[in-house]
Amino acid sequence: KGPILFSMAMAQEIFPLSIREMGKAAAPAAILAVLKADGYGLGAKELSRAALRAGAVRIGVATANEAIELAGVECPLQIMSAVFPEELAMLIDAGIQHSLFA
C-alpha cells in the first residue's frame, strides 16, 4: 500500500504541472483536460478543479454519468461519447451541454 499511496500523492502534484506545461507547449491553443472516471481514484472533482487552476479551460469526460458527477464545477464539460436519449433530461436539468452525433 505504501508505494501506491506515494504514487497517488505524486500524481496529485504532477497533474497540474503537466497541464501547465502542455498549455505552454500548445499555446495559443486552449487545453481540454480529459479525466477518466474518478480521476483514477484521485477524485474527478478535485482533479478537474486542479486542471482549471493550472490553465485548462474545459474538462472532457467519457460519459453522461461522469459529466453529472462534475456538475457544479464551473467550466464547460465535453462528453466524449454518444449521449443516450434517456440521459438527455438529466443533462439538461444539470445544465450540461452535450454533442449531437448523426
Buried (B, 14 or more C-beta within 10 A) or exposed (E): EEEEEEEEEEBBEEBBEEBBEBBEEEEEEEBBBEBEEBBBEBBBBBBBBBBBEBBBBBBBBBBBEBBBBBBEBEBEBBBEEEBEEEBEEBBEEBEBEBEEEE
